[in-house]
Amino acid sequence: MKRCFIIKGNICYSESKSKLKIFENSYVVCEDGISRGVFREIPERYKDFEIYDYTDKLVVPGFVDLHLHAPQYTFRAVGMDLELLDWLNTYTFKEESKYSEEKYAEKAYDIFVEDLKNSETTRACVFATIHKDATKILMDKLEKTKLKTFVGKVNMDRNSPDSLTENTDSSINDTLDILEYSKTFDNVFPILTPRFVPSCSDELLERLGETGEKFSIAVQSHLDENFDEIKWVSELCPWSNSYADVYDKFNLLNDKSIMAHCVYLNDDEISLILKSNSYVAHCPESNANLASGIAPIKKYLDLGMNVGIGTDIAAGSSNSMLKAMGEAIKMSKLRWRLVDNDIAPLELEEIFYMATITGGSFFGKVGSFDSGYEFDAVVIDDEDIKSTMKFEVRDRIERAMYLHDKCKIASKFVSGEKII
């Protein structure tokens, strides 16, 4: 139940892409699930609100994971010596085939959902598998956590193992079934999920685009992750001008579309993303682990693209958004040093903005403590990071990103509800 309360602590959130707002041992107010702002002293009108006292802990907006695969959580950190397509065939598709068994899905999704609930993530966009019943199991479990999530039944009707190749009609019908099923939820929302162009025929993509337009449903997929993948798309869709053009032709690029990776967007593709106001989910650890490359995220930010962060389980090894944020900065430094000296590395302020404000905007007015935003908050306890030095709040947030495994989540609030 949404309540009226106040959190006391070291409060930090984004003022802009290049600036943080920091209030040491101050108060952020939640009223009926909505932030009423941050105050040095409690205003008289809020004097009767319950106070959660997290003095000296870090209080930040909830982090938004724009891209991860729930069924892959079981084999995270395995197969990291392979590139994308070999990794999919060797590990991913074999594992995802098991989700035709509901008992297996129950057991595996229990593990995934429990860990996600206890992570720094408050909202996420999640891939399931092609299996309708298993996807419903995942949605049921996520609904109970009170996290806000988009969950997609994956669509695949070509170039996939027999166990994961759908009939085009049944793929659409199962998707429509999931859309109807989602109406029973308060916290879980449907999202169209064509896995990627190589696994989706033109007919399937066309019908998904029509479905999205008819029901105003969000979209998530993959774009320009790997050289072999990009070449394959050009062979499968010789009529297209680019990988992004395929999605655009089928009306799958819009302001409710998330394209994961976007490591190798060309100028025309960048124009399509900007014109459609689509989102890019930057997945730095995944791109490193599968040797895909390093996306020019600083360039995308400077162009005004909507760029958020994804952990991309299981090509990413951890569901920690703090780790993903640190990885994004590290990868941007390597790109600057080794690939393009004209594109500066990402700074902490930019990556924090991406993980809160940009990712949050996919869900609405989310990602800030400014008055009027939905109240999502994570309280980070970093006392186990021992030091003889005293650090400012910004430095402590930076340490938390690089030493995330030393931090504890003291509490977590989503849309005004305390879930940890």
N, C-alpha and C positions, 0 to 999 in steps of 0.2 A: 504494500500500500504506500502510495506517495505521501510524504509527510513534510512538515515544516521543521527545519533544523538548521543548525549552523556548524560549520567545521572550522576549527582553529588549527593553524599550522603555518608552515612556510609555503605560501601560495605562489604558484608560477603558471603563467599562461601567455599566449602570444598576443602581442599588440599588432604586429605585422610580420611579414616574412623575415624581416631583418631585426626585429626587436622583441624582447620578452618583457612582460610586466611581472615584477617580483615584489611581494609583500611579506616581509618576515614577521612571523608570529602574529598574523592578522586573521580576519574572519571572512569566510565566504558563506553567503546565505542562500538556502534553498527554500522556496515556497511553492508547494504543490507541484514539485517536480521541475520547477524552473529556477534558474539562477537569478538572484536579485542583486548580484554584484559583490565586490570585495570591499571590506571596510577595516580601517585601523582600529576602530572601536565599534561596538555593537550599537546600531541605531536604536532609539527608544522604541520604535514600532516593532522591533524584533526581539525585545527583551525577554519575552515569554517562550521563545523557541528553545527546543532542546539543543544542547551543545555537545558535539563530539570533540574532545580535546586531544589533538594530535600535536601538541607543542613540540617544536623542533623537527618534526617529520616533514617530508616533502608532499605537498598537495598539488596535483596537476589534473588537467582535464583527462578523461578517459582516452586511451589510445585506440585508434581504429585500424584494423587489419583488413586491407582491401582485397587480399587474395590468399587463400589457402585451401588445401584439399583434405577434407576430413578423413576419407578412407585411407589416405597415405600415412596417417600419423603412426600407424603400427610399424612402419619400416623406415622411419626417419633416420638419417645419418648412415644409410646403407646404399651402396652402389655409387659412391661419390667419385669413382674413377671413370665413370662413363659420361658420354654426352647425351643430350636430350633424347633423341629418338631411340638409341640403344637402351637407355635407362628406362624409358617407357615400356619397351618390349621385354626387357629382362626382369623388371620388378613391378612396375606400376600396374600394367594390365593384368598380370597374374594375380596380384593382390586384390584389385578391384573386382575381378570375377567372383571372388569369394562372397561378395555381398549379395549374391542371389539367395544365399542362405540367411534367413532372418535371425537365427540364433547367433550366427557369426557377427552379423551387423550389430546386434544388441550388445554383445561383449566388446567389440572394437569401439563402437561409438560411446559406450560408457567411459572408456579410458580417455578418448579424445575430449568429450564434453566436460568431464571433471577437471582435466588439466586446463582447458580453455577458461573455464569459470574462475580458476585460481590464478590466472595469468594477469598481466597488466592490461589485457584487451577488454574493452567494454562493448565494442561493436565490431562485427566482422562480416565479410562476404565470403561464402563457403561453397565449394564444389562438393557435391555428393558423388554418386555413381549413376549409371543408367537405370538402376533398379528402383522402380516406383515405391515398392513397399519398404525397402531399406531407407530410402530418402525420407519417407514418413516417420520412420523410427528416429532418424537423426533430428528431424524437425520437432518431434514430440519431446525429445530429451533437451534440446536447446531452449525450447519454450519454458521449461521448468527452471532453467538457470536465471531467468530474467535478463540475460544478455539480449541486446538487440542484434539480430542477424538476418542477412539475406541468404537463403539456401536454394541451390539450384540442382534439379535432377539433370544430370549430364545427357547430352544428345550426341549419338554416334551412329552413323549408318553406312560407313565405308572405311576401308583401310584400317580395320581393327580386327582383333581376334574374334573368332566365331562367337565366343562367350560374351563379347561386348558389342557385337554388331546388331543394331536394331533394324527392324523393318521401319521404313520412313513413316508410314501411317501410325504404327504403334508408338513410335517415338513422340509424335505430336499428340496422340491421344493420352499417353501417360503424362505428358507435360500439362495438358489441360486438366487432367485429374489432380495433379499436384497444385495447380492454381486454385482449384475449387477447395481442396483440402486445407490450403493455407488460410482460408477465410475464418477458420476456427481459432486462429492464434492472435495474441496481442503483441508478441515480441518477435515473431519469425515472419519474414516476408518472402515471397517467391521471386526468383530471378531466372530469366532464360539463360541456359548454359550450354551453348554449342561448344564442345571441348576445344576444337580449333578447326580451321578450314580443312586440313587433310582428312579429318574423320567425319566431315559433314558434307553430304552431297549438295549441289546447287539447289535441288528441290527442297531439301530439309532446311537449308538456310533461308530460302525464300519464304517457306511456311512459318518458320520461327519469326522472321521479320514481320510477317502479316499478323501473327499472334501478338507480338509485342505492341504493334500499333493499335490493334483492336482493344487490348486490355490495359494499355499503358504500363507495361511490365518492364522492369530493368533488365539489363543484359550484362553478362560477363563472359569473357573468353580470353584467348591468348593471341599475341601479335608480335611478330618480328623478334622471336626469342633466340633463334639459332640459324646459322647459315644454311644447313641442310634443310631445315623446315621451310625457310623462305624460298629456296630453290624448288622444293617440292610443290609449294603453293603455286608458283609460276607455271609449273608443268600441268597441274591439275586445273588451273583456271587461266588458260592462255588468253582469254578474252579480257582479263583484268589488267589494269595499269600497275597494280601493286597489291600487296597482301591486304593493306587497309582498305583498298578500293573494293575488295570482295565484300567485306562487311558493309561498306557504305552502299554498294549496289543493292544489297538485300535489306536496307533500312535497319541495320543493326548498330549504327553509330549515332548516338544522340547524347543528350545531357544526363541520361541515366544508364550509360554504358561504361563498363570498366574493361580496359584492355591491359592485360598483365604483360609486363616485361618491356616491350617497345625499345629494345636495345639498339635496333638498326633502322629506325624510321628515316625515310628519305624526305626531301623537302615537300613533295606532294603529299606524303602521308602526314607530315606535321600539319600541313594546311587543313587536311581533312579532320584531324583530331581537334584543331583549334576551331574550325568552322562548326563542327558538331557539338563542341563543348564537352566532349567525352573525357573520361578519367583515365589516367595512366597509373597502374599499380607497379611501383618500382620494387623489385624483389632482389636486392643486392646479393644476399648470401647464396640464394639459388643460382643466380647467374654466374657466381664464382665457382660453386661446387660442380656445376655441370659444364664449366668452361664455355659458357655461352657468350660472355663479354661483359662490358660495363656500359650501361646506358648513360648518355650525356644529360643527366638530370638537371644540372645547373643551367644548361642551355634551355631545357624545356621550361624551367621555372621562369627564366628571364623572358621567355616568349609569352608567358601568361597561361601556360597549360595547367590543367588540374592534375597535379601529381601527388599521389599518396604513397603509402608504404604497405608492402605485403610480406608476410613471413614465408609464404609459399611452401608450407609443409607439403611434401617431405623432401623436395629438392633443397629447401631450407631446413636446417636441422633442428630448429627450435621455434616454439610458438611465442617466444619473448619478443615483444615489440621493442623493448629497450635494446636488445641485441641487434635487431634489424636496423634500428636507427644508427647504432654505432657502425655496423657493417656498411651502411650507405655512405657514411662519411669516409671510411677507410677506402672503399672502392673508388669514390670520387677523387681521392688523393692520388691513387694509382693511375687513374685515367688521365689526370692532369699531368702527372710526371712522365708517363710512358706513351700516351696516345695523342693528347692535344693540349699543349701548353696554353692555349687561348681560352680554355674553359676552366675556370677556377674551381677548386674543391668546394663541396658543400660545407656550410657552417652549422653549428649547433642550432642556432635560431631557425634556420631554414628547415632543417630536418624535423624539429619540434613542431613547426607550423604544418608540415606535410602530414605528420602522424596524428594531429589533432584537428586543426581547422579544415584543411583540405579533405582529409578522409572523412571527417565529421559532416562536411557539407553534402556528401552523398546521401546521408541520412536525414538531412534537413538542417535546422538551426542547431548545430551540435559542434562541440570542440572548443568552447571558450567558457570563461566564468563571467563574461560581460552580462549585464542584465538582459533577460529575454531568451537566453540560450537554455536548451534542455540541460538538466543538471546531471552530467556524468563526471565522476571524479575518481582518481586513484590516489591512495595514500601510500607513499613509499617509505619504508623504514630502512635506512642505510647505516644503522649503527654498527653492523657487523663488519663494515669496511674500516678497519682499525688504522689510525694514523696519529702522529704527534702534532699534526698541523690542524688548524681551524680553517674551513673552507666556506666561501660564499655559496649562496644557493645555486647560482649558475654552475659553479664548479662541481657541486654535489650532484647535480643532474647529469653533467658530463661523466662523472665517475660512475653513476648508476648505469649509464649506457654501456660502458666498457667493463664494468664489474657487476653486471646484472645478476649473476648467480650468487652474489653476496647480499643481494637486497631481498627484503620480504615485502609482500603486499599486506599492509596493516589493515586496509579496508578498501572496499570498492563500491561505488554507487552508480547506478544506471537509471537515468531519467527519474532521479529522486528516490529510487529504491535502494536500500542497503543490501547488497547481495553477498558481501563478505564482511 
